[in-house]
């Protein structure tokens, strides 16, 4: 977004330079009003742009980029304004004055900058999120059957790297389904390559068995806050009572986490791998017995 705004600033600066030299040569009020209109609009647009860039900055490099682009715009407009005032003062005529045309030019330029700062990024984001929405809905239909899934909200997921830097690492899609009353969340990576977490089953079985749970997006941390302790206890009880399985050897989180860290004994490094307790092409909601059996099988 900063790059596009910077290009717009360059184009505006070129028009300002042409206008001020035309003013000096011809002494025509038309060029003075074009110059003043663009200059005023550029100052206003720079303030708006910096506010947006500062809010959306993810790391130190983003902050520096915003300062550079907006600083360039502000300083160049101060310089060109001084030059324009000097040129106007050297004119031999007093007929060059500001009129309503400068106001119309300012409005037009501000609207152009607003389009660049708001509409272009919004359009790009919508295209991106629609692509992810299709992948999430297809995943749910293939895994649990047609539940008339609808996206209610989409949230960003960020990961930190160092003290100052963070980057967009994925999206949280909040989904409504005919299978249950409450919404659930599906977490997909930022390139839409894999489903990292799928909270369908713990929400579904928590509601079905009147178990308390918590699942919500935390705006402050940009992460999902979840508590399925009663559901975990419910699964552990089945493992103990019906299968005589030691629960400390079973990773319950595998029911809703599809992307986990594993330890490679040969290389001695941690790596990430996809694994699904419920096959992605299952086509129906597994019974609780099928779910537990699959959980045991995948933890052997």
C-alpha positions as MATLAB code, in Angstrom:
seq = 'XXXXXXXXXXXXXXXXXXXXXXXXXXXXXXXXXXXXXXXXXXXXXXXXXXXXXXXXXXXXXXXXXXXXXXXXXXXXXXXXXXXXXXXXXXXXXXXXXXXXXXXXXXXXXXXXXXXXXXXXXXXXXXXXXXXXXXXXXXXXXXXXXXXXXXXXXXXXXXXXXXXXXXXXXXXXXXXXXXXXXXXXXXXXXXXXXXXXXXXXXXXXXXXXXXXXXXXXXXXXXXXXXXXXXXXXXXXXXXXXXXXXXXXXXXXXXXXXXXXXXXXXXXXXXXXXXXXXXXXXXXXXXXXXXXXXXXXXXXXX';
ca = [
       0.000    0.000    0.000;
       2.887    2.362    0.797;
       4.389    1.741   -2.646;
       1.195    2.713   -4.479;
       0.734    5.833   -2.340;
       4.371    6.768   -2.992;
       3.796    6.534   -6.769;
       0.700    8.724   -6.434;
       2.781   11.277   -4.508;
       5.364   11.308   -7.318;
       2.658   11.887   -9.959;
       1.134   14.693   -7.886;
       4.560   16.281   -7.412;
       5.222   16.201  -11.169;
       1.876   17.912  -11.854;
       2.658   20.522   -9.171;
       6.066   21.264  -10.754;
       4.528   21.574  -14.237;
       1.766   23.826  -12.895;
       4.098   26.168  -11.026;
       6.372   26.608  -14.053;
       3.337   27.189  -16.275;
       2.234   29.800  -13.746;
       5.582   31.594  -13.941;
       5.581   31.508  -17.730;
       1.956   32.398  -18.471;
       0.715   34.048  -15.273;
      -2.578   32.166  -15.588;
      -4.758   31.697  -12.474;
      -5.748   28.259  -13.751;
      -2.306   26.845  -13.019;
      -2.126   28.530   -9.614;
      -5.430   26.944   -8.582;
      -4.326   23.537   -9.830;
      -1.085   23.924   -7.879;
      -2.733   25.078   -4.635;
      -5.493   22.473   -4.926;
      -3.054   19.572   -5.280;
      -0.719   20.910   -2.588;
      -3.495   21.298   -0.014;
      -4.897   17.865   -0.859;
      -1.417   16.314   -0.584;
      -0.940   17.634    2.949;
      -4.345   16.274    4.018;
      -3.761   12.936    2.245;
      -0.344   12.543    3.886;
      -1.880   12.886    7.357;
      -4.565   10.317    6.503;
      -1.996    7.962    4.973;
       0.334    8.072    7.963;
      -2.555    7.311   10.329;
      -3.467    4.250    8.266;
       0.123    3.057    7.847;
       0.837    3.473   11.562;
      -2.229    1.469   12.563;
      -1.475   -1.340   10.111;
       2.289   -1.489   10.662;
       3.307   -5.022   11.617;
       6.939   -4.424   12.425;
       9.751   -1.894   12.585;
      10.369   -2.035    8.826;
       6.727   -1.147    8.167;
       7.000    1.812   10.549;
      10.186    3.027    8.849;
       8.567    2.638    5.411;
       5.553    4.693    6.543;
       7.821    7.430    7.931;
       9.849    7.544    4.721;
       6.862    7.734    2.341;
       4.864   10.236    4.402;
       7.974   12.231    5.296;
       8.897   12.476    1.614;
       5.384   13.646    0.741;
       5.263   16.247    3.500;
       8.761   17.701    2.904;
       8.419   17.789   -0.885;
       5.103   19.623   -0.562;
       6.619   22.166    1.821;
       9.456   22.818   -0.641;
       7.229   23.057   -3.711;
       4.812   25.337   -1.839;
       7.656   27.728   -0.971;
       8.822   27.675   -4.596;
       5.288   28.334   -5.808;
       4.830   31.306   -3.468;
       8.153   32.781   -4.642;
       7.174   32.357   -8.298;
       3.792   33.959   -7.681;
       5.414   36.913   -5.926;
       7.671   37.561   -8.928;
       4.717   37.833  -11.319;
       4.084   41.274  -12.742;
       0.316   40.848  -12.509;
      -1.989   40.772   -9.476;
      -4.758   38.930  -11.311;
      -3.569   35.488  -10.166;
      -5.860   34.552   -7.287;
      -7.334   31.481   -5.643;
     -10.878   30.630   -6.730;
     -13.334   27.757   -6.379;
     -11.395   25.651   -8.911;
      -8.684   24.989   -6.318;
     -11.359   23.560   -4.007;
     -12.612   21.194   -6.726;
      -9.045   20.073   -7.494;
      -8.427   19.388   -3.792;
     -11.584   17.302   -3.481;
     -10.692   15.304   -6.594;
      -7.134   14.581   -5.402;
      -8.278   13.654   -1.876;
     -10.854   11.232   -3.328;
      -8.139    9.678   -5.491;
      -5.900    9.179   -2.464;
      -8.744    7.758   -0.399;
      -9.383    5.247   -3.183;
      -5.716    4.240   -3.143;
      -5.541    4.036    0.663;
      -8.854    2.296    1.348;
     -10.529    0.792   -1.707;
      -7.538   -0.893   -3.368;
      -6.366   -2.714   -0.179;
      -9.957   -3.654    0.683;
     -10.516   -5.115   -2.777;
      -7.272   -7.072   -2.592;
      -8.153   -8.377    0.890;
     -11.636   -9.462   -0.221;
     -10.224  -11.420   -3.161;
      -7.726  -13.109   -0.825;
     -10.288  -13.972    1.851;
     -12.813  -15.268   -0.692;
     -10.176  -17.676   -1.949;
      -9.591  -18.904    1.590;
     -13.330  -19.126    2.273;
     -13.842  -21.519   -0.637;
     -11.012  -23.736    0.566;
     -12.341  -23.808    4.146;
     -15.915  -24.615    3.048;
     -14.715  -27.360    0.684;
     -12.591  -28.815    3.486;
     -15.569  -28.915    5.885;
     -17.921  -30.426    3.295;
     -15.414  -33.148    2.451;
     -14.635  -33.925    6.072;
     -18.011  -33.657    7.851;
     -20.600  -33.605    5.080;
     -22.785  -30.750    3.880;
     -23.650  -28.658    6.927;
     -24.607  -25.471    5.049;
     -21.488  -23.738    6.303;
     -21.411  -19.948    6.269;
     -18.524  -17.621    7.139;
     -19.546  -15.168    9.888;
     -16.221  -13.413   10.488;
     -12.613  -13.597    9.372;
      -9.774  -12.652   11.751;
      -6.051  -12.267   11.179;
      -3.473  -14.446   12.901;
      -0.036  -12.950   13.563;
       3.196  -14.549   14.672;
       6.032  -12.693   16.384;
       9.666  -12.805   15.285;
      11.901  -10.870   17.637;
      10.977   -8.013   19.929;
       9.476   -5.648   17.329;
       8.568   -7.690   14.280;
       5.456   -9.707   13.570;
       3.961  -11.075   10.398;
       0.634  -12.317    9.119;
       0.737  -16.089    9.515;
      -2.849  -17.117    8.841;
      -6.561  -16.469    9.137;
      -9.310  -17.572   11.515;
     -12.642  -18.244    9.809;
     -15.606  -18.184   12.178;
     -18.191  -20.587   10.756;
     -21.933  -21.131   11.303;
     -23.360  -24.554   10.511;
     -26.701  -26.349   10.577;
     -25.046  -29.028   12.721;
     -24.891  -26.837   15.839;
     -26.197  -23.632   17.375;
     -22.908  -21.884   18.136;
     -20.193  -20.949   15.700;
     -16.819  -22.675   15.510;
     -13.424  -21.628   14.115;
     -11.165  -22.981   11.401;
      -7.546  -21.769   11.227;
      -5.845  -21.710    7.811;
      -2.325  -20.572    6.904;
      -1.740  -17.265    5.111;
      -1.061  -18.980    1.758;
      -4.133  -21.241    2.083;
      -2.018  -24.389    1.793;
      -3.298  -26.276    4.841;
      -5.826  -26.200    7.672;
      -3.866  -25.701   10.885;
      -6.716  -26.124   13.369;
     -10.345  -27.171   13.076;
     -12.580  -26.706   16.134;
     -15.690  -28.303   14.645;
     -15.671  -31.546   16.642;
     -14.978  -30.170   20.154;
     -17.724  -27.550   19.713;
     -20.132  -30.093   18.214;
     -19.657  -32.700   20.955;
     -19.504  -30.100   23.733;
     -22.936  -28.837   22.723;
     -24.306  -32.319   22.191;
     -23.230  -33.417   25.689;
     -23.887  -30.106   27.489;
     -20.207  -29.542   28.212;
     -18.909  -26.082   29.018;
     -16.263  -24.644   26.705;
     -14.769  -21.399   25.489;
     -13.742  -20.529   21.938;
     -13.203  -16.951   20.834;
     -10.810  -14.690   18.974;
      -8.682  -12.477   21.190;
      -8.250   -9.058   19.525;
      -5.319   -8.145   21.769;
      -3.171  -11.188   21.012;
      -4.612  -11.886   17.542;
      -4.942  -15.534   18.578;
      -7.762  -17.901   19.397;
      -8.500  -18.356   23.098;
      -9.959  -21.814   23.736;
     -10.825  -24.003   26.708;
     -12.173  -27.500   26.037;
     -11.164  -29.026   29.367;
     -14.593  -30.642   29.929;
     -14.506  -32.127   26.431;
     -10.965  -33.399   27.055;
     -12.091  -34.984   30.331;
     -15.048  -36.548   28.509;
     -12.722  -38.145   25.932;
     -10.250  -39.232   28.617;
     -13.023  -40.955   30.565;
     -13.976  -42.977   27.482;
     -10.321  -43.866   26.909;
      -9.974  -45.047   30.501;
     -13.304  -46.791   30.990;
     -13.866  -48.395   27.605;
     -10.380  -48.850   26.155;
      -8.139  -48.982   29.267;
      -5.755  -46.552   27.568;
      -3.337  -44.433   29.584;
      -4.495  -40.900   28.766;
      -1.078  -39.327   29.338;
       0.067  -41.116   26.189;
      -2.733  -39.666   24.047;
      -2.625  -36.153   22.598;
      -6.252  -35.021   22.804;
      -5.465  -31.783   20.979;
      -5.027  -33.855   17.822;
      -8.823  -33.854   17.521;
      -8.772  -30.207   16.532;
      -5.100  -29.505   15.727;
      -4.100  -30.750   12.273;
      -0.626  -29.286   12.178;
       1.750  -30.383   14.927;
       5.413  -30.289   15.811;
       7.323  -33.555   15.881;
      10.855  -34.502   16.881;
      13.118  -36.158   14.337;
      15.420  -38.486   16.282;
      17.813  -38.835   13.367;
      18.430  -35.160   12.690;
      17.732  -33.959   16.215;
      15.541  -31.104   15.001;
      11.894  -30.253   15.386;
       9.778  -30.240   12.272;
       6.122  -29.645   11.393;
       3.864  -32.213    9.825;
       0.220  -32.573    8.855;
      -1.803  -35.312   10.440;
      -5.560  -35.765   10.674;
      -7.364  -37.748   13.360;
     -10.422  -37.702   11.090;
      -9.606  -38.235    7.380;
     -10.140  -35.108    5.291;
     -12.452  -37.048    2.939;
     -14.483  -38.684    5.721;
     -17.738  -37.172    4.406;
     -19.632  -37.357    7.717;
     -19.396  -36.495   11.392;
     -17.652  -39.394   13.144;
     -19.387  -41.001   16.095;
     -17.665  -40.520   19.425;
     -16.522  -44.158   19.309;
     -15.072  -43.696   15.808;
     -13.351  -40.527   16.961;
     -11.770  -42.193   19.998;
     -10.699  -45.244   17.984;
      -9.052  -43.024   15.393;
      -7.387  -41.010   18.159;
      -5.886  -44.188   19.637;
      -4.723  -45.414   16.231;
      -3.001  -42.140   15.377;
      -1.207  -41.974   18.716;
       0.394  -45.395   18.571;
];
